[in-house]
Amino acid sequence: MKMTKPTDPRYRIDFSRSVYVYRNLHKACWSIKQDGLVKAHAGTVRLSDCEFRVGEKGRLRVIKEKKKNVHAGVVGFIPNDSFAGPSLQACDSITYNPYKYKTFVYKKDEAPIHKAQFVYLGEKGLLAK
């Protein structure tokens, strides 16, 4: 995880509070936001006690303008290092496409997913359990 402004105390992540993580298309990584500030970027992120969020107005703007914008992500807690989580093989693949779905969905059957105990955001996408 690379902090955006490591010397500025406003940009330190408070690990006792939730963060919002979304795909940063310009930097090809995940952006970690808290208190309205992008505090870090990472190639992979693990979260616990998660909720998948899609902003409907942003989704409709993507469909209308055919141009991507930040309107969907995962809210959760960055666990401490002792939290192992489930094995990645035990997790299900998750996807989101604003042109096809109103929510995040399981890749296997396209059933909506709104919450998960564990989410792994990696280079190849999202996995959840």
N, C-alpha and C positions, 0 to 999 in steps of 0.2 A: 504494500500500500504506500503510495506516495502522497504525502501531505501537500496541499496546494501552497500554503504559506506557513511553513513549520515554525517560524519565529513569532508569529502573531497569535496571541492567546485566544482570540476570537475564532480561530480556525482549528482549534484542538477539538477532537471528537470526544463527547461525553458518552462513554460506553454504557452508562446506566440508563440512557435514553435511546429511543428508536431513531433510526436513520431512514432516509429515502434513497434507494439505489436505482439508477436507470442507465440504460446503454448510451454512452457518449459516442455518437457516430463520427464526430470530427477527430477524436483522439483514438478511436477503436479500443475503448476500454469501458469500465464501469465507473460512473461518477457517484460519489457518496455525499449526500446533502443532509444538513442538519441546521435548524434555525434559519432557513432561507439561504444558507451559504454552501457552496460546493467546497467541502473540506478536504477531500482526497479523491484520488483516482487509483484504480486497481485493475489488474488483469483478471483476478478472481476475488470473489467475496462470498463469505459464508454468513448466513443470517438465521436467527431462530425466532420463533413466535411471529410468523410473517403474515402479511396481508397484501394481496395483489391489488393494485389500484390502476384504474383507467379513467382519465378525465374525459367525459363525454364531449364537451365542447371542443377539446383539442383533437379528439378522434374524428369528429365531424369536419373540422378544419382540414385535417389531413386528406380526408376523402374529397372534399370540395377543391382544395388547392393542388392535390396530388404532390404534396411536398411534406417531408417528414418534420415533425416537431416533438419536443419532449412533452408527453401527455400520459405516459404509462410507466409504472415501475413497481418496486417491491418495498414495503415498509417492514422493518424488523429490527432486531437487536444484533449487533456484532458480538458473538459469544467470546468469552475468554478462551485462552489457549487450551485449557483443560477440557473444554467441551468438544467431544469427538464428533458427535452427530452420526447419522446412519452412514453406511458405506454408500458410495456413489452408485454402485450396481443395484442397490435396493431402492433407488430413487426413480421417479418417473420424469420423463422429458416434458417440459412445458414450453408453449409457444404463444405468441401474440401477433396478430396481423390485423391492423385496423380496418382493412378492406374486407376481411372475412368474419371477424369476431368482434363482439362488444366487450369481451373480457379475455383474460388469459385462459388458455385451455390446455388440457392434456393432449399431447401429440397422438397418443395411441387411439383415442376415440373421440377427440374434439369436445369432451365434456368440460364445462366451465370449472375453473378452480378459483376460489376467492381467498382461502387461507391455507397455510401449511405450517407444520411445526418446524421444518427445516428447509431452507432453500440454498442451493449452491449456484452462484452466477459465475459462469466460466467463459472461456474463449469460444466454446461451441454452443453456448446458450444456457438455459435454465434447467435445473433439476430440482425436484421437490419431493418431500416425504411428509 
